[in-house]
């Protein structure tokens, strides 16, 4: 439920509330890729590309074959080229 709250907050441009919702989700479920992806989206929304990269890299260390994380990582890493 917190992930949906975070997504809605992102859609409204309320990044602070989004971060809180995603962080709460991770407190309850440290394996929630959706929460990590939400935090990556918040990072990117604030132009914190280095933070987004660090989150993806950390996730991929524990789940190197996670297809969703690989795609998200490719998007984040390629964003600097645009």
C-alpha positions as CSV (number, residue, x, y, z in Angstrom):
1,X,0.0,0.0,0.0
2,X,2.9,2.4,0.7
3,X,4.3,1.9,-2.8
4,X,1.0,3.1,-4.3
5,X,1.1,6.2,-2.0
6,X,4.6,6.9,-3.1
7,X,3.7,6.6,-6.7
8,X,0.8,9.0,-6.3
9,X,3.0,11.4,-4.4
10,X,5.5,11.3,-7.3
11,X,2.8,11.9,-9.8
12,X,1.7,15.0,-7.8
13,X,5.4,16.2,-7.6
14,X,5.6,15.6,-3.9
15,X,9.0,13.9,-3.8
16,X,9.4,14.3,-0.1
17,X,6.2,12.3,0.7
18,X,7.1,9.8,-2.1
19,X,10.5,9.2,-0.5
20,X,8.9,8.7,2.9
21,X,6.4,6.2,1.5
22,X,9.0,4.2,-0.4
23,X,11.4,4.2,2.7
24,X,8.6,2.9,4.9
25,X,7.9,0.1,2.4
26,X,11.6,-0.8,2.5
27,X,11.5,-0.9,6.3
28,X,8.7,-3.4,6.1
29,X,10.0,-5.3,3.1
30,X,13.7,-4.8,2.3
31,X,13.2,-6.9,-0.9
32,X,10.7,-4.6,-2.5
33,X,12.0,-3.7,-5.9
34,X,9.0,-1.4,-6.4
35,X,10.1,0.7,-3.5
36,X,13.7,0.9,-4.7
37,X,12.5,1.8,-8.2
38,X,10.3,4.5,-6.6
39,X,13.3,5.9,-4.8
40,X,15.3,5.8,-8.1
41,X,12.5,7.7,-9.8
42,X,12.6,10.3,-7.0
43,X,16.4,10.6,-7.3
44,X,16.0,11.2,-11.1
45,X,13.2,13.7,-10.5
46,X,15.6,15.7,-8.4
47,X,18.5,15.2,-10.9
48,X,20.4,13.1,-8.3
49,X,21.7,10.7,-10.9
50,X,24.6,9.5,-8.7
51,X,22.2,8.5,-6.0
52,X,20.0,6.7,-8.5
53,X,23.0,4.8,-9.8
54,X,24.1,3.8,-6.3
55,X,20.7,2.4,-5.5
56,X,20.6,0.4,-8.7
57,X,24.1,-0.9,-8.2
58,X,23.4,-1.9,-4.6
59,X,20.2,-3.8,-5.7
60,X,22.1,-5.5,-8.5
61,X,24.8,-6.7,-6.1
62,X,22.1,-8.8,-4.3
63,X,20.1,-9.6,-7.4
64,X,22.4,-9.5,-10.5
65,X,19.9,-11.2,-12.8
66,X,16.9,-9.1,-11.9
67,X,15.6,-8.1,-15.3
68,X,13.6,-5.2,-14.1
69,X,16.6,-3.8,-12.2
70,X,18.8,-4.3,-15.3
71,X,16.3,-2.3,-17.5
72,X,16.0,0.4,-14.9
73,X,19.7,0.6,-14.5
74,X,20.2,0.9,-18.2
75,X,17.7,3.8,-18.3
76,X,19.5,5.6,-15.4
77,X,23.0,5.0,-16.7
78,X,22.0,6.1,-20.2
79,X,20.3,9.3,-18.9
80,X,23.7,11.1,-18.6
81,X,24.3,10.7,-22.3
82,X,21.1,12.6,-23.2
